[in-house]
Amino acid sequence: MEPVSSGTDRSGTVNRQRIGAQQEQQARCYLERAGLEWIASNVRFRGGEIDLIMRDADCWVFVEVRYRRNAHYGGAAASVTRQKQHKLLRAAALWLLARGGSFDTVNCRFDIIAITGRDLTWLPAAFNADE
């Protein structure tokens, strides 16, 4: 008789997490070479996560890193939906609030690092809190 899988094999999940971590590290290095200062990675709040928090002079930069192996379904940048933007905005608002700030009191922007295959594209100020 064949053994029945218990469904506990998470090798696919572990592999996706490892690839995601590698892509976030690549994005961080890219932004640091561009002159931004790294502050934090993978900041989680209920309902949202911020991949990278960077500093660009007097501006807080909240970065969403997206990776797609290819552009068959629109590429990495196209995967940042309005719903994903709202989650990032909510998480950033909570992060700022914990530091005594808000979108009205501090200079901040929301960037996307889109990696499709081996092509990295930086989209500074891809969206904002007013949209």
C-alpha positions in Angstrom: 0.0 0.0 0.0 1.2 3.5 -0.9 1.9 5.9 2.0 -0.5 8.9 2.2 1.1 12.3 2.5 0.2 14.2 5.6 0.4 17.5 3.8 3.2 18.8 6.0 5.8 19.1 3.3 6.5 22.8 3.2 9.6 22.7 0.9 7.8 25.0 -1.6 7.0 27.5 1.1 10.6 27.5 2.4 11.9 27.9 -1.2 9.6 30.9 -1.9 10.7 32.5 1.4 14.3 32.0 0.6 13.9 33.5 -2.9 11.9 36.4 -1.4 14.6 37.0 1.2 17.3 37.0 -1.6 15.3 39.5 -3.7 14.8 41.8 -0.7 18.5 41.7 0.0 19.2 42.5 -3.6 16.8 45.4 -3.4 18.3 46.7 -0.2 21.8 46.6 -1.7 20.6 48.4 -4.8 19.0 51.2 -2.7 22.0 51.5 -0.5 24.2 51.9 -3.5 21.8 54.7 -4.7 22.4 56.5 -1.4 19.5 55.5 0.8 20.1 54.4 4.4 18.6 51.1 5.5 16.5 51.3 8.7 14.5 48.0 8.9 13.3 45.0 7.0 10.1 42.9 7.2 8.3 45.1 9.6 5.0 43.3 10.3 1.7 44.7 11.6 -1.7 43.1 11.7 -2.9 43.3 8.2 0.3 44.4 6.5 4.0 44.2 6.2 6.7 46.6 5.0 9.5 44.9 3.1 12.1 47.7 3.6 12.2 50.9 5.5 14.9 53.3 4.2 15.9 56.9 4.7 16.6 59.3 1.9 17.9 62.5 3.4 14.9 63.8 5.4 12.4 61.4 3.8 11.1 58.0 5.1 10.9 55.5 2.3 8.6 52.5 2.6 9.6 50.0 -0.1 7.5 47.1 -1.5 9.8 44.5 -3.1 8.1 42.3 -5.8 9.6 39.4 -7.7 8.3 37.5 -10.6 10.3 34.9 -12.6 8.9 36.2 -15.8 6.4 38.7 -17.2 3.8 36.2 -18.4 1.2 37.6 -16.0 2.2 41.3 -16.1 5.5 41.3 -14.3 6.5 42.3 -10.8 5.3 45.9 -10.8 1.8 44.9 -12.1 1.4 42.7 -9.0 1.3 45.6 -6.6 -2.5 45.9 -6.5 -4.5 48.7 -4.9 -5.3 46.3 -2.1 -1.6 45.7 -1.5 -0.9 49.4 -1.5 -3.6 49.9 1.1 -2.0 47.3 3.3 1.4 49.0 3.0 -0.1 52.4 3.7 -1.8 51.0 6.9 1.4 49.4 8.1 3.4 52.6 7.4 0.8 54.7 9.3 1.2 52.4 12.3 5.0 52.4 12.1 5.0 56.3 12.0 2.4 56.5 14.8 4.6 54.4 17.0 7.3 57.0 16.5 5.0 60.0 17.1 4.5 60.8 13.5 1.9 60.6 10.7 1.6 61.2 7.0 0.7 64.8 7.8 3.7 65.5 10.0 6.6 63.7 8.3 8.0 63.5 4.8 7.6 60.0 3.3 7.1 58.2 0.1 6.2 54.7 -1.2 8.6 53.0 -3.6 8.4 49.8 -5.5 11.4 47.6 -6.4 10.1 45.3 -9.2 12.3 42.4 -10.1 11.1 40.5 -13.1 13.6 37.7 -14.0 16.9 39.4 -13.7 15.6 42.9 -14.5 15.4 45.2 -11.5 13.3 48.4 -11.8 13.1 51.0 -9.1 9.8 53.0 -9.0 10.3 55.9 -6.6 7.1 57.5 -5.3 5.1 54.8 -7.1 2.0 55.7 -5.1 1.1 57.9 -2.1 -1.1 58.2 0.9 -3.5 60.6 -0.9 -4.6 58.2 -3.5 
